[in-house]
Amino acid sequence: MHRLIDERPLDPQRLQALAAQVYGHQGLTPDDAHLCAQTLVQADLWGHPSHGLMRLPWYVARLQTGVCAAAARPELIVDTGAIAVIDGHDAMGQVLTSFATGEAVARAKRHGIGAVALRRSNHFGTAAFYTLMAARENCVAFLATNASPAMAPWGGRKKVVGTNPWSWACPAGRHAPMVLDIANTSVARGKIHWALAQGVSIPPGWAADAEGAATCDPAAALAGLILPMAQHKGYAIAVVMDMLAGVLTGSGFGAQVQGPYQSEHRSGAGQLLIVLDIEKFIPVAEFNARMEQLIAELKSVPLAAGHEAIYYPGELESLNEQRHQRDGLRLPAGVTVELARLAQQAGVDAGFLRA
């Protein structure tokens, strides 16, 4: 595993400012650069470094080659009240999905439900970042996206199915919002990249090599297949998410989608957002009280051996964020070296990474 730089925690705000300056150097507007940087640091704060600052070099490389368009703006091409379709023109996925979330929330407030489809989009980081935006507006939100092939159809050994993550989020009264953000593989592909960057093995059951044999080698896993969660069920859910995010939206699907790990091809990824205005179903205060009751019921269950607490979906991320905001973020040396390199290219002072 890479050594942490002097075992020192780093200030999340300074890291976010650095990433925003790097993005700005690639042609993003200040607002877009701030948003894209925020999504990276937020993933690290939540305890998901596989989707955090480790990814900044990948996004920068795609901006530099032009397969991701820094100056592109979302274009509304279908507008039928509760439903909208947006052409992203290959802009940053973070920018597009944030815009689409705002559209979906506004439409839900008018109609009770808002459904927004994105085509010609890009990888956007963590899906929870956007569903939580809607949850803060007293909505229930669902987001599906597709991704480049990572696993084989059940019974096959050629990867043509993406991880195709999806997320749900809603407010939870006095608690932090309830949020689910999962890929349909046994693990997000970014976690295998993270293991490779750290020089550590991956656990059994995550992946198979190119011949379909089980492997704990992250390099062999990335060249081979990531296994679906829950066997055939994960595969089936991934295909349905591709239907929603790719086929229905008019975007790429299946092997047409390219990942953020390369900078030669446009993404072709699509997304679908569905937002429900809680107030149109039930008073928000009553919804929150019922959510508190649900969470209390979950937490009242006797603990199984080896467990110290019961958590509802999203609670661990909320606790991680509180801790990391207080104590700072610790990044592997390989990530800080890359951040320093990008900062130097952009003419940004990154001395705090080495101080």
C-alpha positions, 0 to 999 in steps of 0.5 A, spaced: 500 500 500 502 507 498 505 510 504 500 516 506 504 523 505 507 524 512 501 520 515 498 527 515 490 529 514 489 534 508 484 540 508 478 538 504 476 545 502 484 546 500 483 540 496 477 542 493 480 549 491 486 545 488 481 541 483 477 546 481 483 550 479 485 544 475 478 544 472 478 551 470 485 550 467 482 545 462 476 550 460 471 549 465 467 555 467 468 557 475 461 554 477 462 548 473 469 547 475 467 548 483 461 543 482 466 538 478 471 538 484 466 538 489 463 531 487 470 528 487 472 531 494 465 529 496 466 522 494 472 522 499 469 525 504 463 519 504 469 514 504 468 512 497 475 514 494 474 510 488 470 515 486 474 521 489 480 525 487 483 519 484 479 520 478 481 527 477 487 525 472 482 521 468 477 527 467 483 532 465 485 527 460 478 526 457 478 534 457 485 535 454 483 530 448 476 533 447 472 527 447 469 530 453 467 538 451 469 543 457 464 548 453 458 544 451 452 546 454 445 542 455 440 542 450 433 541 452 430 537 446 424 534 449 419 538 453 412 535 455 411 538 462 413 533 467 418 529 462 424 532 459 430 530 454 436 533 454 442 532 449 448 533 453 453 534 447 459 530 451 459 535 456 462 533 463 457 528 466 457 532 473 455 538 470 449 535 466 446 531 471 446 537 476 442 541 471 438 535 469 436 534 477 434 541 477 430 540 472 427 534 475 425 537 481 422 543 478 418 539 474 416 535 480 414 541 484 409 543 478 406 536 476 408 531 482 413 527 478 419 529 474 422 525 469 428 527 465 433 523 460 440 525 458 443 523 452 450 524 450 453 525 457 459 522 461 461 519 467 458 523 473 462 520 479 457 518 485 450 517 483 448 519 490 451 526 489 445 528 485 439 524 488 441 527 495 440 534 491 433 532 490 432 529 497 434 536 500 428 539 496 423 534 500 423 529 494 424 522 493 429 521 487 431 515 483 437 516 478 440 510 473 446 511 469 449 506 464 457 505 464 462 501 459 462 494 459 465 490 465 461 484 466 459 478 462 451 476 461 450 471 466 453 464 463 457 468 458 465 470 458 465 476 454 464 483 458 458 487 454 454 489 460 456 495 464 456 496 472 450 501 471 449 504 477 443 507 480 441 511 486 435 512 491 435 518 496 429 521 500 429 526 507 429 522 513 426 527 518 431 529 524 436 524 521 441 525 515 437 523 508 436 515 507 440 514 500 442 508 496 448 508 491 450 501 488 453 498 482 450 492 479 457 488 480 459 485 486 463 491 487 464 498 483 470 498 478 473 504 481 474 500 487 479 495 483 482 501 480 483 503 487 486 497 489 491 497 483 493 504 485 495 501 492 498 495 490 494 490 494 490 484 492 482 484 491 478 480 495 475 473 492 469 473 489 470 480 486 472 478 479 475 473 474 480 474 469 479 474 461 479 466 461 473 466 467 477 464 472 477 467 479 482 472 481 484 476 486 489 480 482 486 487 480 490 488 474 487 481 471 480 483 474 480 489 470 483 486 464 477 480 465 470 480 468 467 484 474 462 479 477 455 481 478 452 482 485 447 476 487 449 472 481 444 472 475 440 478 479 445 483 479 446 481 471 439 482 470 438 489 474 444 491 470 441 490 463 434 493 466 438 500 468 441 500 461 434 500 458 432 506 462 439 510 462 441 508 455 435 505 450 430 509 453 434 516 453 436 515 446 444 515 448 449 509 447 447 502 451 451 496 452 458 496 448 457 502 445 458 506 452 466 508 453 468 509 460 472 515 463 478 510 464 480 512 457 481 518 453 480 516 446 473 515 445 466 519 447 462 516 452 456 515 450 453 514 457 446 516 458 442 517 465 435 517 467 432 521 473 425 520 476 423 525 482 417 525 486 415 531 490 413 528 497 408 533 498 404 531 493 403 524 496 403 526 503 405 532 508 412 532 508 412 533 516 408 526 516 413 523 511 419 525 516 415 522 522 414 515 518 421 515 516 424 516 523 419 511 525 422 506 520 429 508 522 428 506 529 425 500 527 431 498 524 435 500 529 431 496 535 433 489 532 438 485 536 445 485 534 448 479 530 454 477 533 460 481 530 456 487 529 456 494 533 451 497 530 445 497 525 445 503 520 440 505 515 442 506 508 447 512 507 448 513 515 455 510 514 457 516 509 454 521 513 458 519 519 464 518 515 463 525 512 463 528 519 469 525 521 473 527 515 470 534 515 473 534 522 479 530 522 481 531 514 482 527 508 488 522 508 490 520 501 495 515 498 501 517 496 500 516 488 494 520 489 497 526 492 503 525 487 498 526 481 494 532 484 501 535 484 503 534 477 496 536 475 497 543 479 504 544 476 501 543 469 495 548 471 500 553 474 497 552 481 500 552 488 500 545 491 505 546 496 500 544 502 500 537 499 508 537 501 508 541 507 
